[in-house]
Amino acid sequence: MYSHDIGIVIVNYNVRHFLVRCLQSIRNSHTGGLKTDVWVVDNASVDGSVGLVSNEFPEVRLIANDRNLGFSAANNQAIRQVNAEYILLLNPDTVLQEDTLKKCHDFMMSHPEAGAVGVRMIDGTGRFLPESKRQVPGIWNSFCKLTFLSGMFPGSRLFSGYNLGYLPEFDINEVEVLCGAFMFIRASALEKTGLLDEAFFMYGEDIDLSYRLLQAGYKIYYFPETSIIHYKGESTKKGSLNYVRTFYGAMDIYVNKHYGQGNARLFALVIKTAIWLRAVMSGLYRLVAGALHPLVDFGLIWVLMTAVKGWWAGYHFGDQSYYDGTAIHIMLGIYSSVWVFFLWLTGQYDAKGKLWGAIGGVITGTFSLLVVYALLPETMRTSRMMILLGSMAALFVALLTSYISNLLSRSKKHRLGESAIAIVAGKEIALTLAEIIRKAGSAAREVHFITPEPKSDPFFSGSLEALPSMVKSLNIGEVIYSSQDLPMKEIIKSMTSMQKTVTFRIGGDESLSVIGSHSKNLPAELYSLDITYRIAEPIQLRLKRMLDIVVAVLALPLLPILFIAGGLKPGVLVNVFSVLIGRKTWVGYGGETSDFGFLPPLKPGVIPYPMTGKRIDYIADHFKNENIRYAREYTLTDDVRLILSNLNQLANK
């Protein structure tokens, strides 16, 4: 006898804001009296997820791991403790309709042959996610998937077998594989097949479990009479090489497990070869895509300096062949590399690179070159004027390529400044949401308020029914819905009704955050009134890492002095090498984990910031408040000052 009707298991890893939205959608579900048992398994998040669940969702059972066990193992931790007739495996970056749980339960009750059911999923742009219904990987459908044929012919029965693209989006159908983001499973079926295979750290476990359900004689259904939103790729950023390695590694495990025996070995060899070729292609693409901008800058700076070289040699030395037979081209390459390095260091190649980043990078690079130039032997010197002319070329190139990059980008993120925002909410929440996006630095031209219910009020620009036409006429590029004023079912219906490409976000809860996504292939995005931390900015992290390396290198010849200053403790040598290889940072958080676990992650600090002050006693929450101040107001000079004034702590364990 089961104590609950539905047990819901959510594995979380550093997606606190999305977890809030997911848990609220469960709390708002209309279950018709069904008993639900909700479990969150946290895989050692450092974003405050554990405290949030404990404080804001006391009805949720929480398992807080001290390390990341992976998706399968963490799910199994909770599944073993759930006593429910049906178990729902749910991603934290999902949002349920109010009727999703009840409809899935009723469907399974009326289909005793079903081992599992999945629902229609849409992404943050309102578009249908084809992985809502899939087929077990075979040699042909895998080939089509890996060679992009399924994407080129999404509705073809011949080519789209992997994602069953030929099956209607809104028809109930038997399928073979469900997405792990939402798997509504009969508990008795899990008892027969076994739990998730923990050999899969992340990805592939859903295919494996679906395949075992089919082998056990159960049917799997795609049930589109209810929908959910799935903000894809939050826990593992899909633009990273780590994603490529994890995803294709999981596919390799699956092939070895199910196709590595007997006559299937040839099939396994073909699939594994295709998987690793695709993995290599994906990895190379990401490397090239990430390096393209700095490589172009390097090439253009070098070409411009080479062109200027002959002119300067003729003008200054009266001989255009003055540099012939020298290492001038190597030196110009080194100069170009230095400018590109400092452009990267100052954030020029970040998604939100700004003008000051280009100027600061070129100035810093030029200063560094002039300092080093003075130390070079005469035979390696070109001319200080060549460096100054090169700095002008570097600045020109940096500004030009950034401008072209922005022009070529078709992302809504870059065009939002030319469009407006529509907020669908009641008056009070609408004003709160407007304040959130204002403080988050949105570049939207204007904001329109849309009433969720038809009524006459000059505060609102129009009603929800008129929103699709308003999107076109008012050039609205982003729509924000209040989940407190509008049922999730109506939000999803509105999202899928838009003809124009629009960015969608959802807000309106107590968390003071607004989440959304402008692409199904990119991580979801967040507006929030939460404290922002400078130390989480990519440029600050790079500068901090560079300082760590510089200080560690400078410390090597000074080890005897530091050894004495550190109280004759050998730890200083260990710390120098730990910082060099990136296992530690010179200055970091201090106190208990609860004093900094909610802050942007840092490597363990040799010098704990909260303990650098000259204090005799500490008031309550001193460490927590000091850690917050350090993360929120961080500057590079803070670390320099703290290191110089705490040399006696460089041997800390």
KOLMARZA-598935 format. One record per residue (C-alpha): x, z, y. Coordinates in Angstrom, 1 decimal. Layout:
# KOLMARZA-598935
REC   east     up  north
REC      X      Z      Y
...
# end
This chain:
# KOLMARZA-598935
REC   east     up  north
REC    0.0    0.0    0.0
REC    1.4   -1.1    3.4
REC    1.3    1.3    6.4
REC    1.2   -1.6    8.9
REC   -0.2   -5.1    9.0
REC    2.7   -6.7   10.8
REC    6.3   -5.6   11.2
REC    8.2   -7.3   14.0
REC   12.0   -7.4   13.9
REC   14.0   -8.4   16.9
REC   17.8   -8.7   16.9
REC   19.2   -8.3   20.4
REC   22.7   -9.0   21.9
REC   23.2   -8.7   25.6
REC   19.9  -10.3   26.7
REC   18.2   -7.3   28.3
REC   16.0   -9.1   30.8
REC   14.7  -11.5   28.1
REC   14.1   -8.7   25.7
REC   11.9   -7.0   28.3
REC    9.7  -10.1   28.6
REC    9.5  -10.4   24.8
REC    8.5   -6.8   24.2
REC    6.0   -7.0   27.0
REC    4.4  -10.1   25.4
REC    4.1   -8.1   22.2
REC    2.6   -5.1   24.0
REC    0.1   -7.5   25.7
REC   -0.9   -9.1   22.4
REC   -4.6   -9.0   21.3
REC   -4.2   -8.0   17.7
REC   -7.9   -7.1   17.0
REC   -7.0   -3.7   15.6
REC   -4.0   -4.8   13.5
REC   -1.3   -2.2   13.1
REC    2.1   -3.5   14.3
REC    5.5   -1.9   13.8
REC    8.1   -3.2   16.2
REC   11.8   -2.8   15.6
REC   14.8   -3.8   17.8
REC   18.2   -3.9   16.3
REC   20.8   -4.0   19.0
REC   24.2   -5.5   18.0
REC   26.4   -3.4   20.3
REC   25.1   -4.8   23.6
REC   26.9   -3.7   26.8
REC   24.1   -4.7   29.3
REC   22.0   -1.5   29.0
REC   19.6   -2.9   26.4
REC   19.6    0.3   24.3
REC   18.7    2.6   27.2
REC   16.1    0.2   28.4
REC   14.3    0.0   25.1
REC   14.5    3.8   24.7
REC   13.1    4.5   28.2
REC   10.6    1.7   28.7
REC    9.3    1.0   25.2
REC    9.0    4.3   23.4
REC    6.7    2.7   20.8
REC    9.6    0.5   19.6
REC   11.8    1.7   16.8
REC   15.5    1.2   17.7
REC   18.6    0.7   15.7
REC   21.7    0.7   17.9
REC   24.8   -0.7   16.1
REC   28.3    0.1   17.3
REC   29.5   -3.4   16.5
REC   28.0   -6.9   16.3
REC   26.9   -7.3   12.7
REC   25.5  -10.8   13.1
REC   21.9  -12.0   13.0
REC   21.3  -11.8    9.2
REC   22.7   -8.4    8.6
REC   21.0   -6.9   11.6
REC   17.6   -8.3   10.6
REC   18.1   -6.9    7.1
REC   18.8   -3.4    8.5
REC   15.2   -3.3    9.9
REC   13.5   -5.3    7.2
REC   14.6   -2.7    4.6
REC   12.8    0.0    6.7
REC    9.6   -1.9    7.6
REC    6.5   -1.2    5.5
REC    4.2   -4.0    6.5
REC    2.3   -6.8    4.7
REC    3.8   -9.4    7.0
REC    7.2   -9.5    8.7
REC    7.9  -11.5   11.8
REC   11.5  -12.4   12.6
REC   11.5  -12.9   16.3
REC   14.2  -13.9   18.8
REC   14.5  -11.7   22.0
REC   14.4  -14.8   24.2
REC   10.9  -15.7   23.2
REC    7.5  -15.0   24.8
REC    4.3  -14.8   22.7
REC    0.8  -15.9   23.6
REC   -1.7  -13.0   23.5
REC   -3.3  -14.5   20.3
REC   -0.1  -15.4   18.4
REC    0.1  -12.4   16.2
REC   -3.6  -12.3   15.3
REC   -3.8  -16.0   14.6
REC   -0.7  -16.1   12.4
REC   -2.0  -13.0   10.5
REC   -5.4  -14.6    9.9
REC   -3.9  -17.9    8.8
REC   -1.7  -16.2    6.3
REC   -4.6  -14.2    5.0
REC   -6.6  -17.4    4.4
REC   -3.6  -19.2    2.8
REC   -2.4  -16.9    0.0
REC    0.0  -19.7   -1.2
REC    1.9  -19.5    2.1
REC    5.2  -17.7    2.1
REC    5.8  -18.2    5.8
REC    4.3  -19.8    8.9
REC    5.8  -21.0   12.1
REC    4.2  -21.9   15.4
REC    4.5  -24.5   18.1
REC    7.4  -23.7   20.4
REC    8.1  -24.9   23.9
REC   11.3  -24.4   25.9
REC   11.6  -23.1   29.5
REC   10.7  -26.6   30.9
REC    7.4  -26.7   29.0
REC    8.7  -29.3   26.5
REC    8.0  -29.2   22.8
REC   10.9  -28.0   20.7
REC   11.2  -30.3   17.7
REC   12.8  -27.6   15.5
REC    9.4  -26.0   15.3
REC    9.0  -28.0   12.1
REC   11.8  -29.2   10.0
REC   12.8  -30.5    6.5
REC   15.4  -29.2    4.1
REC   18.6  -31.0    4.9
REC   19.1  -34.0    2.6
REC   21.8  -36.7    2.6
REC   19.7  -39.2    4.6
REC   18.0  -36.9    7.1
REC   21.3  -35.0    7.7
REC   23.1  -38.3    8.3
REC   20.4  -39.3   10.8
REC   20.7  -35.9   12.6
REC   24.4  -35.9   12.7
REC   24.7  -39.5   13.9
REC   22.0  -39.0   16.6
REC   19.6  -41.5   14.9
REC   16.9  -38.9   14.8
REC   17.2  -38.4   18.5
REC   17.1  -42.1   19.2
REC   14.0  -42.6   17.1
REC   12.1  -39.3   17.4
REC    8.8  -40.6   16.0
REC   10.2  -42.6   13.1
REC    9.3  -41.6    9.6
REC   12.6  -43.2    8.5
REC   15.0  -41.7   11.0
REC   13.3  -38.4   12.2
REC   13.0  -36.7    8.8
REC   15.1  -33.7    9.8
REC   12.7  -32.5   12.5
REC    9.7  -34.2   11.0
REC    9.2  -36.1   14.3
REC    6.5  -38.3   12.8
REC    4.2  -35.3   12.2
REC    1.8  -34.7   15.1
REC    2.7  -31.9   17.4
REC   -0.8  -30.3   17.3
REC   -1.7  -30.8   13.6
REC   -1.3  -28.1   11.0
REC    1.1  -29.3    8.3
REC    3.2  -28.2    5.4
REC    6.8  -28.2    6.3
REC   10.0  -27.1    4.6
REC   12.1  -25.2    7.2
REC   11.1  -22.9   10.0
REC   13.2  -21.9   13.0
REC   14.6  -18.4   12.9
REC   13.4  -17.8   16.4
REC    9.9  -17.2   14.9
REC    9.4  -16.8   11.2
REC    6.1  -15.0   10.1
REC    6.8  -14.1    6.5
REC    4.8  -12.6    3.7
REC    6.6   -9.3    2.7
REC    5.9   -9.9   -1.0
REC    7.6  -13.3   -0.7
REC   10.7  -11.6    0.8
REC   10.7   -9.2   -2.1
REC   10.8  -12.1   -4.5
REC   13.4  -14.2   -2.7
REC   15.6  -11.5   -1.3
REC   16.5  -10.8    2.3
REC   18.5  -13.0    4.7
REC   21.9  -14.0    3.3
REC   24.5  -12.0    5.3
REC   27.2  -14.7    4.7
REC   25.5  -16.4    7.7
REC   26.6  -14.6   10.8
REC   24.4  -16.7   13.1
REC   22.6  -20.0   12.5
REC   21.8  -21.5    9.1
REC   20.1  -18.4    7.7
REC   16.6  -19.7    8.6
REC   17.3  -22.9    6.6
REC   18.6  -20.9    3.7
REC   15.7  -18.5    3.6
REC   13.1  -21.3    3.9
REC   14.8  -23.2    1.0
REC   14.6  -20.1   -1.1
REC   10.9  -19.6   -0.3
REC   10.2  -23.1   -1.5
REC   12.2  -22.5   -4.7
REC   10.2  -19.4   -5.3
REC    7.0  -21.5   -5.3
REC    5.7  -20.7   -1.8
REC    4.5  -23.1    0.8
REC    5.6  -23.1    4.4
REC    3.3  -24.1    7.2
REC    3.6  -25.3   10.8
REC    0.7  -23.8   12.7
REC    0.4  -25.2   16.2
REC   -2.9  -23.5   17.1
REC   -0.9  -20.9   19.0
REC    2.3  -21.4   21.0
REC    5.3  -19.4   22.2
REC    8.1  -20.0   24.8
REC   11.6  -20.0   23.4
REC   14.4  -19.8   26.0
REC   17.1  -21.3   23.8
REC   20.8  -20.3   23.4
REC   21.0  -16.9   25.1
REC   23.0  -14.8   22.7
REC   25.5  -17.6   22.0
REC   26.1  -19.9   24.9
REC   25.7  -23.5   23.7
REC   28.3  -24.9   26.0
REC   31.1  -22.9   24.3
REC   33.5  -23.8   21.6
REC   32.4  -20.5   19.9
REC   29.0  -22.0   19.5
REC   30.4  -25.2   17.9
REC   32.5  -23.1   15.5
REC   29.7  -20.7   14.6
REC   26.9  -23.4   14.2
REC   28.9  -25.9   12.1
REC   30.5  -23.1   10.1
REC   27.0  -21.9    9.2
REC   26.1  -25.4    8.1
REC   29.2  -25.5    5.9
REC   28.2  -22.2    4.2
REC   24.7  -23.6    3.5
REC   26.1  -26.8    1.9
REC   28.6  -24.8   -0.2
REC   25.8  -22.5   -1.4
REC   23.1  -25.0   -2.3
REC   25.0  -28.3   -2.9
REC   28.4  -27.3   -4.3
REC   27.6  -27.5   -8.0
REC   27.3  -30.3  -10.5
REC   26.1  -33.7   -9.4
REC   25.5  -32.4   -5.9
REC   29.2  -32.2   -5.2
REC   29.3  -35.8   -3.8
REC   26.4  -35.0   -1.5
REC   28.1  -31.8   -0.4
REC   31.3  -33.7    0.3
REC   29.5  -36.3    2.4
REC   27.5  -33.7    4.3
REC   30.5  -31.4    4.9
REC   32.6  -34.4    6.1
REC   29.8  -35.3    8.6
REC   29.4  -31.7    9.7
REC   33.1  -31.3   10.5
REC   33.3  -34.7   12.2
REC   30.4  -33.7   14.3
REC   32.0  -30.3   15.0
REC   35.2  -32.0   16.1
REC   33.3  -34.4   18.3
REC   31.3  -31.6   19.9
REC   34.4  -29.6   20.5
REC   36.3  -32.4   22.0
REC   33.4  -33.4   24.2
REC   33.1  -29.8   25.5
REC   36.9  -29.7   26.1
REC   36.9  -33.0   27.9
REC   33.7  -32.2   29.9
REC   35.2  -28.9   31.1
REC   38.6  -30.4   31.9
REC   37.4  -33.7   33.4
REC   37.1  -32.5   37.0
REC   40.5  -30.8   37.2
REC   42.1  -33.7   35.4
REC   40.7  -36.2   37.9
REC   41.9  -34.0   40.8
REC   45.4  -33.8   39.2
REC   45.6  -37.6   38.8
REC   44.4  -38.4   42.3
REC   46.7  -35.8   44.0
REC   49.6  -37.2   42.0
REC   48.7  -40.8   43.0
REC   48.4  -39.9   46.7
REC   51.6  -38.0   46.7
REC   53.4  -40.9   45.0
REC   52.1  -43.3   47.6
REC   53.1  -41.0   50.4
REC   56.6  -40.5   48.9
REC   57.9  -44.0   49.7
REC   56.5  -43.8   53.3
REC   58.1  -40.4   53.9
REC   61.5  -41.5   52.4
REC   61.6  -44.5   54.7
REC   60.4  -42.6   57.8
REC   62.6  -39.5   57.4
REC   65.6  -40.8   55.5
REC   65.5  -44.4   56.5
REC   65.5  -45.5   52.9
REC   62.4  -46.0   50.8
REC   64.4  -45.9   47.6
REC   65.8  -42.5   48.6
REC   64.1  -40.7   45.7
REC   64.9  -43.4   43.1
REC   66.8  -42.0   40.2
REC   65.6  -38.4   40.8
REC   63.1  -36.3   39.0
REC   60.6  -36.8   41.9
REC   57.7  -37.9   39.6
REC   58.1  -34.7   37.5
REC   58.2  -32.6   40.6
REC   55.1  -34.2   42.1
REC   53.4  -33.6   38.8
REC   54.4  -29.9   39.0
REC   53.1  -29.7   42.6
REC   49.8  -31.3   41.6
REC   49.4  -28.9   38.7
REC   50.0  -25.9   40.9
REC   47.3  -27.0   43.3
REC   44.8  -27.7   40.5
REC   45.6  -24.3   39.0
REC   44.9  -22.5   42.2
REC   41.8  -24.6   42.8
REC   40.6  -23.4   39.4
REC   41.6  -19.8   40.2
REC   39.6  -19.7   43.4
REC   36.4  -21.1   41.7
REC   36.5  -24.7   42.8
REC   35.5  -25.9   39.3
REC   32.8  -23.3   38.8
REC   29.2  -24.4   38.7
REC   28.7  -22.8   42.2
REC   32.1  -23.9   43.7
REC   32.1  -23.7   47.5
REC   34.1  -25.1   50.4
REC   36.1  -21.9   50.8
REC   37.2  -22.1   47.2
REC   38.8  -25.5   47.9
REC   40.5  -24.4   51.1
REC   41.6  -21.1   49.7
REC   43.0  -22.7   46.5
REC   45.0  -25.3   48.4
REC   46.4  -22.8   50.9
REC   47.4  -20.3   48.2
REC   48.9  -23.1   46.1
REC   50.9  -24.4   49.1
REC   52.2  -21.0   50.0
REC   53.3  -20.4   46.4
REC   55.0  -23.8   46.3
REC   56.9  -23.1   49.5
REC   58.1  -19.7   48.2
REC   59.3  -21.1   45.0
REC   60.8  -24.2   46.8
REC   63.1  -21.9   48.7
REC   64.5  -20.6   45.4
REC   65.1  -24.0   43.8
REC   68.6  -25.6   43.6
REC   69.2  -28.4   46.0
REC   69.0  -31.1   43.3
REC   65.4  -30.2   42.6
REC   64.1  -30.1   46.1
REC   62.1  -32.9   47.5
REC   61.1  -32.0   51.0
REC   59.0  -29.2   52.5
REC   57.1  -32.0   54.4
REC   56.2  -33.5   51.0
REC   54.6  -30.2   50.1
REC   52.7  -30.1   53.3
REC   51.6  -33.7   53.0
REC   50.6  -33.0   49.4
REC   48.5  -30.0   50.5
REC   46.5  -32.3   52.8
REC   46.1  -34.8   49.9
REC   45.0  -31.9   47.6
REC   42.4  -30.7   50.1
REC   41.1  -34.2   50.6
REC   40.8  -34.8   46.8
REC   39.2  -31.4   46.1
REC   36.5  -32.0   48.8
REC   35.9  -35.6   47.8
REC   35.6  -35.0   44.0
REC   33.3  -32.0   44.6
REC   31.1  -34.1   46.8
REC   30.9  -36.9   44.3
REC   30.3  -34.5   41.5
REC   27.3  -33.1   43.3
REC   26.0  -36.6   44.1
REC   26.2  -37.6   40.4
REC   24.5  -34.5   39.1
REC   20.8  -34.9   38.3
REC   20.2  -31.3   37.5
REC   17.2  -29.7   39.1
REC   19.6  -26.9   39.9
REC   21.4  -29.1   42.4
REC   18.3  -30.7   43.8
REC   16.3  -27.5   44.3
REC   17.4  -27.2   47.9
REC   15.4  -30.4   48.7
REC   12.2  -29.1   47.0
REC    9.7  -26.2   47.3
REC    8.7  -23.3   45.1
REC    5.2  -22.5   44.0
REC    4.3  -18.9   43.0
REC    1.2  -18.4   40.9
REC    0.2  -14.8   41.4
REC   -2.1  -12.4   43.1
REC   -1.2  -11.6   46.7
REC    0.7   -8.4   46.1
REC    2.8   -9.6   43.2
REC    3.3  -13.0   45.0
REC    5.0  -11.2   47.9
REC    7.2   -9.3   45.5
REC    8.3  -12.4   43.6
REC    9.0  -14.2   46.9
REC   11.3  -11.3   47.9
REC   13.1  -11.5   44.5
REC   13.9  -15.2   44.9
REC   14.9  -14.7   48.6
REC   17.4  -12.0   47.7
REC   18.6  -14.0   44.7
REC   19.8  -16.7   47.2
REC   17.3  -19.4   46.3
REC   17.9  -22.6   48.3
REC   14.2  -23.7   48.1
REC   13.0  -25.4   51.3
REC    9.6  -23.5   51.3
REC    7.4  -21.3   49.2
REC    3.7  -22.0   48.4
REC    1.4  -19.3   47.0
REC   -1.1  -20.4   44.3
REC   -4.0  -18.3   43.4
REC   -4.6  -17.8   39.6
REC   -8.4  -17.7   40.2
REC  -10.5  -20.1   42.3
REC  -11.2  -18.3   45.6
REC  -11.1  -18.9   49.3
REC   -8.1  -17.1   50.9
REC   -5.9  -18.6   53.7
REC   -3.0  -16.8   52.1
REC   -2.9  -19.3   49.2
REC   -2.0  -23.0   49.4
REC   -4.3  -23.8   46.5
REC   -5.5  -22.9   43.0
REC   -4.0  -23.2   39.6
REC   -6.3  -26.1   38.7
REC   -4.9  -28.1   41.6
REC   -1.2  -27.2   40.9
REC   -0.3  -30.4   39.0
REC   -1.4  -32.6   41.9
REC    0.3  -30.2   44.4
REC    3.6  -30.5   42.5
REC    3.6  -34.2   43.4
REC    2.3  -34.1   46.9
REC    4.3  -31.1   48.1
REC    7.5  -31.9   46.2
REC    7.5  -28.7   44.3
REC   10.5  -28.4   42.1
REC   10.0  -24.9   40.7
REC    6.9  -22.9   39.6
REC    7.0  -19.1   39.1
REC    4.1  -17.5   37.2
REC    3.1  -13.9   37.2
REC    2.6  -12.6   33.7
REC    0.5   -9.7   35.1
REC   -2.0  -12.0   36.8
REC   -2.2  -14.8   34.3
REC   -2.4  -14.7   30.4
REC    0.5  -16.2   28.6
REC   -1.8  -18.7   27.0
REC   -2.8  -20.1   30.4
REC    0.9  -20.1   31.6
REC    1.9  -22.2   28.6
REC   -1.1  -24.5   29.1
REC   -0.1  -25.0   32.8
REC    3.6  -25.6   32.0
REC    2.7  -28.3   29.5
REC    0.3  -30.0   31.9
REC    2.9  -31.0   34.4
REC    3.9  -34.7   34.6
REC    6.8  -34.3   36.9
REC   10.0  -32.6   35.8
REC    9.7  -29.0   37.1
REC   11.6  -25.8   36.5
REC    9.4  -22.9   35.3
REC   10.1  -19.2   35.5
REC    8.0  -16.1   34.6
REC    8.0  -12.8   36.5
REC    5.6  -10.2   37.7
REC    6.6   -7.2   35.6
REC    8.2   -3.8   36.3
REC   11.7   -5.1   35.6
REC   11.9   -6.9   39.0
REC   13.3  -10.0   37.4
REC   12.2  -13.6   37.0
REC   13.5  -15.7   34.0
REC   13.4  -19.4   33.3
REC   15.3  -22.5   32.2
REC   15.8  -25.9   33.6
REC   17.0  -27.5   30.4
REC   16.3  -27.1   26.7
REC   20.0  -27.5   26.1
REC   21.2  -24.8   28.6
REC   20.9  -21.1   28.7
REC   18.0  -19.6   30.6
REC   18.5  -18.4   34.1
REC   17.6  -15.2   35.9
REC   16.5  -14.1   39.4
REC   16.7  -10.3   39.7
REC   16.5   -7.5   42.3
REC   18.9   -5.5   40.1
REC   22.3   -4.5   41.5
REC   24.7   -7.5   41.5
REC   28.2   -6.8   40.4
REC   31.1   -8.7   42.0
REC   33.3   -8.0   39.0
REC   31.0  -10.2   36.9
REC   31.8  -13.3   39.0
REC   34.0  -15.8   37.2
REC   36.5  -16.0   40.1
REC   36.9  -12.2   40.2
REC   37.5  -12.1   36.4
REC   40.1  -14.8   36.7
REC   41.9  -13.0   39.5
REC   41.8   -9.7   37.6
REC   43.3  -11.4   34.5
REC   46.0  -13.1   36.6
REC   46.9   -9.7   38.2
REC   47.0   -8.1   34.7
REC   49.5  -10.7   33.6
REC   51.6  -10.6   36.7
REC   51.9   -6.8   36.7
REC   52.7   -6.8   32.9
REC   55.5   -9.4   33.4
REC   56.9   -7.5   36.4
REC   56.7   -4.3   34.4
REC   59.0   -5.6   31.6
REC   62.3   -5.2   33.5
REC   61.1   -2.0   35.0
REC   60.2   -0.3   31.6
REC   62.9    2.4   31.9
REC   61.6    3.5   35.3
REC   58.0    3.3   34.2
REC   58.9    5.2   31.0
REC   60.2    8.1   33.1
REC   57.3    7.9   35.5
REC   54.9    8.0   32.6
REC   56.3   11.3   31.3
REC   58.7    9.8   28.7
REC   55.7    8.5   26.7
REC   56.2    5.3   24.6
REC   52.6    4.2   25.4
REC   53.7    2.3   28.5
REC   55.4   -0.4   26.3
REC   52.4   -0.7   24.0
REC   50.1   -1.0   27.1
REC   52.3   -3.7   28.7
REC   52.0   -5.9   25.6
REC   48.3   -5.1   25.1
REC   47.6   -6.3   28.6
REC   49.7   -9.4   28.2
REC   47.7  -10.5   25.1
REC   44.4   -9.6   26.7
REC   43.4   -6.6   24.6
REC   43.4   -4.3   27.6
REC   43.2   -4.5   31.4
REC   45.2   -2.3   33.8
REC   42.2   -0.8   35.6
REC   38.9   -0.4   33.9
REC   35.9    1.9   33.4
REC   36.2    5.5   32.4
REC   34.1    8.3   30.9
REC   31.7    8.0   28.0
REC   30.2    4.7   26.9
REC   26.9    5.8   28.5
REC   28.8    5.9   31.9
REC   29.6    2.1   31.8
REC   27.9    0.5   28.8
REC   25.3   -1.0   31.1
REC   27.8   -2.7   33.3
REC   29.4   -6.1   33.0
REC   31.9   -5.9   30.1
REC   35.6   -5.3   30.7
REC   38.5   -4.8   28.3
REC   39.5   -1.2   27.8
REC   41.3    0.0   30.9
REC   44.7    1.6   30.8
REC   43.9    3.4   34.1
REC   40.2    4.6   34.1
REC   39.0    4.1   37.6
REC   36.7    7.2   37.9
REC   39.7    9.4   37.0
REC   42.1    8.1   39.7
REC   40.8   10.3   42.5
REC   42.3   13.7   43.3
REC   39.5   15.9   42.1
REC   39.3   19.4   40.6
REC   35.7   19.3   39.4
REC   33.1   16.5   38.9
REC   29.4   16.5   39.8
REC   26.8   15.2   37.4
REC   26.9   11.4   36.9
REC   30.3   11.2   38.8
REC   31.8    8.8   36.2
REC   28.7    6.6   36.1
REC   28.4    6.4   39.9
REC   32.1    5.6   40.3
REC   32.0    2.9   37.6
REC   29.0    1.3   39.3
REC   30.8    1.4   42.7
REC   33.9   -0.2   41.1
REC   31.9   -3.0   39.5
REC   29.7   -3.6   42.5
REC   32.3   -3.7   45.2
REC   35.3   -4.9   43.2
REC   38.2   -6.7   45.0
REC   41.6   -7.6   43.7
REC   43.2   -5.3   46.2
REC   41.4   -2.4   44.6
REC   43.3   -3.0   41.4
REC   46.6   -3.5   43.2
REC   46.1   -0.2   45.1
REC   45.1    1.7   42.0
REC   48.0    0.5   39.9
REC   50.6    1.3   42.6
REC   49.1    4.8   43.1
REC   48.8    5.6   39.4
REC   52.0    4.5   37.9
REC   52.2    7.8   36.0
REC   49.1    6.7   34.0
REC   50.5    3.5   32.6
REC   51.2    5.2   29.3
REC   47.6    6.3   28.8
REC   46.2    5.8   25.3
# end
